[in-house]
Amino acid sequence: MENRRDQRKRTFIGAKILLNDGASVMDCLVRDLSDGGARLALDGAATVPGEFGLALSDGRSFQCTVQWRTLTGLGVRFSL
C-alpha cells in the first residue's frame, strides 16, 4: 500500500516548466496528477532547478518543488 496524501490519477497532459519568471521554458508531459503534486516526464530532468512554475495545457498553473528526480522525470509537490 502506498503512503500518499492525495489519490493520483494517470494523465497525458502537455505542460511547460517555466524558469526565470517564464524567460526560459521546457516542454514536459504530466503522467500522474493529484491535488498535491504530479509526476512529470521530460528529457533533461537533471537540469531543472528545485523550484519552478508549471503551466498545464488546460490552463491550470502551479508553483512546484521537486521531491525526487530521475534522468527522464520529476516528482513534484505543488506549493501554496
Secondary structure, DSSP 8 states (H G I E B T S, - for coil): ----SS--EEEEEEEEEEETTTTEEEEEEEEEE-SSEEEEE-TTGGGS-SEEEEEETTS-EEEEEEEEEETTEEEEEEE-
